[in-house]
Amino acid sequence: MFVLRSTVSKPEDAATAFADAWNRHDMGDLAALFSEDANFVNVVGVWWKSRSEIEGAHRATHETMFRESRLDGDVSSVVELAPDLRSVHYTWTLTGASAPDGTPAGTRQGILLLIVKKEQSGWQIKVAQNTDIVPGMIAPPSSAKR
């Protein structure tokens, strides 16, 4: 059974609770933030389609490459999509991760998008998409006339 230490009372709290569970390397608490039928696409395009898949994948990486990692960031937007449904963007910096060969992976930055739904127990993550920010990449100029 997945039981979160505290109720997620505001949509943005789902993102900060995610980072808190990550930094404690408590994948049970991290998984409890998600609905049973949640979907999560990670930064390399791996798609997990249930709370248990999300928990298992994060548990495996926190036993290896993310064992010493720290996730810090800020909620940069909350948008109402419908009553009791919000999108939350969390811009993050990850330090302390290791590469597959065990060497330090360096600092990474990215954006985590969460779609959260208000349930009786509080806000739960229904959909998550994580994206690495690639340094030096810019969008091409728009061809639209201004």
C-alpha positions as CSV (number, residue, x, y, z in Angstrom):
1,M,0.0,0.0,0.0
2,F,1.2,3.5,-0.9
3,V,0.8,6.0,1.9
4,L,2.2,9.5,1.7
5,R,3.6,11.1,4.9
6,S,1.4,14.2,4.4
7,T,-1.5,15.2,2.2
8,V,-0.7,17.2,-1.0
9,S,-3.0,20.1,-0.3
10,K,-2.0,22.4,-3.3
11,P,-1.1,21.4,-6.8
12,E,2.4,22.8,-6.6
13,D,3.0,20.8,-3.4
14,A,3.1,17.6,-5.7
15,A,6.3,18.9,-7.3
16,T,8.0,19.9,-4.0
17,A,7.0,16.6,-2.4
18,F,8.5,14.8,-5.5
19,A,11.8,16.6,-4.9
20,D,11.6,15.9,-1.2
21,A,11.0,12.2,-1.7
22,W,13.8,12.1,-4.3
23,N,16.3,13.7,-1.9
24,R,15.4,11.3,0.9
25,H,15.7,8.5,-1.7
26,D,12.3,7.3,-0.5
27,M,10.7,5.7,-3.5
28,G,7.7,4.6,-1.6
29,D,6.8,8.2,-0.8
30,L,7.6,9.2,-4.3
31,A,5.3,6.5,-5.7
32,A,2.5,7.5,-3.3
33,L,2.3,10.9,-5.1
34,F,1.0,9.2,-8.2
35,S,-2.4,7.8,-9.0
36,E,-2.5,4.0,-9.5
37,D,-2.9,4.5,-13.3
38,A,-0.4,7.3,-13.7
39,N,1.9,7.7,-16.7
40,F,5.5,9.0,-16.6
41,V,7.8,9.6,-19.5
42,N,11.4,10.1,-18.3
43,V,14.1,12.3,-19.9
44,V,15.2,9.6,-22.3
45,G,11.7,8.6,-23.4
46,V,11.1,5.6,-21.3
47,W,7.3,5.4,-20.6
48,W,6.0,3.9,-17.3
49,K,2.3,3.2,-17.2
50,S,1.4,2.6,-13.6
51,R,2.3,3.6,-10.1
52,S,4.1,0.3,-9.5
53,E,6.2,0.7,-12.7
54,I,7.1,4.3,-11.7
55,E,8.1,3.2,-8.3
56,G,10.1,0.2,-9.5
57,A,12.1,2.2,-12.1
58,H,12.9,5.0,-9.6
59,R,13.9,2.4,-6.9
60,A,16.3,0.8,-9.3
61,T,18.0,4.1,-10.3
62,H,18.1,5.3,-6.7
63,E,20.0,2.1,-5.8
64,T,22.6,2.9,-8.5
65,M,23.1,6.1,-10.5
66,F,20.9,8.4,-8.3
67,R,22.0,7.0,-5.0
68,E,23.9,10.2,-4.0
69,S,21.9,12.6,-6.1
70,R,20.1,15.8,-5.0
71,L,17.2,17.4,-6.9
72,D,16.6,21.1,-6.3
73,G,14.2,23.4,-8.1
74,D,11.3,25.7,-8.2
75,V,7.7,25.5,-9.3
76,S,7.7,27.8,-12.3
77,S,4.0,27.6,-13.3
78,V,0.7,26.2,-12.3
79,V,-2.1,26.3,-14.9
80,E,-5.7,25.4,-14.3
81,L,-6.8,23.0,-17.1
82,A,-10.2,22.2,-15.7
83,P,-11.8,22.2,-12.2
84,D,-9.6,19.9,-10.0
85,L,-7.0,19.5,-12.8
86,R,-3.8,21.5,-13.0
87,S,-0.5,21.4,-14.9
88,V,2.6,22.1,-12.8
89,H,6.0,22.9,-14.3
90,Y,9.0,22.3,-11.9
91,T,12.4,23.6,-13.1
92,W,15.1,21.5,-11.6
93,T,18.9,21.1,-11.1
94,L,20.3,17.6,-10.4
95,T,23.6,17.1,-8.7
96,G,25.5,14.1,-7.4
97,A,24.4,11.6,-10.0
98,S,26.8,9.1,-11.5
99,A,27.3,7.8,-15.0
100,P,26.8,4.1,-15.8
101,D,30.6,3.5,-15.2
102,G,30.3,5.1,-11.8
103,T,32.1,8.4,-12.6
104,P,30.4,11.7,-11.6
105,A,27.7,12.6,-14.2
106,G,27.9,16.3,-13.6
107,T,25.1,18.8,-13.1
108,R,21.9,18.5,-15.1
109,Q,19.0,20.9,-15.5
110,G,15.5,20.2,-16.7
111,I,11.8,20.7,-16.5
112,L,9.3,18.3,-14.9
113,L,5.7,18.7,-16.1
114,L,3.1,17.2,-13.8
115,I,-0.6,16.9,-14.5
116,V,-2.3,16.7,-11.1
117,K,-5.9,15.9,-10.2
118,K,-7.6,16.7,-7.0
119,E,-8.8,13.5,-5.3
120,Q,-10.4,12.9,-1.8
121,S,-6.9,12.3,-0.4
122,G,-5.4,15.5,-2.0
123,W,-3.7,16.2,-5.3
124,Q,-2.3,13.2,-7.1
125,I,0.0,13.1,-10.2
126,K,-1.8,11.5,-13.2
127,V,0.8,12.3,-15.8
128,A,4.5,13.3,-15.6
129,Q,6.9,14.2,-18.4
130,N,10.5,15.0,-17.6
131,T,12.8,16.8,-20.0
132,D,16.5,17.6,-19.8
133,I,17.5,21.1,-20.8
134,V,20.2,20.8,-23.4
135,P,22.8,23.7,-23.0
136,G,23.3,25.8,-26.0
137,M,20.2,24.7,-27.8
138,I,17.9,27.4,-29.1
139,A,14.8,27.4,-31.2
140,P,15.2,28.5,-34.9
141,P,13.8,31.9,-35.6
142,S,10.1,32.0,-36.5
143,S,9.2,32.5,-40.1
144,A,5.9,34.0,-39.2
145,K,5.5,37.7,-40.2
146,R,5.2,40.1,-37.4
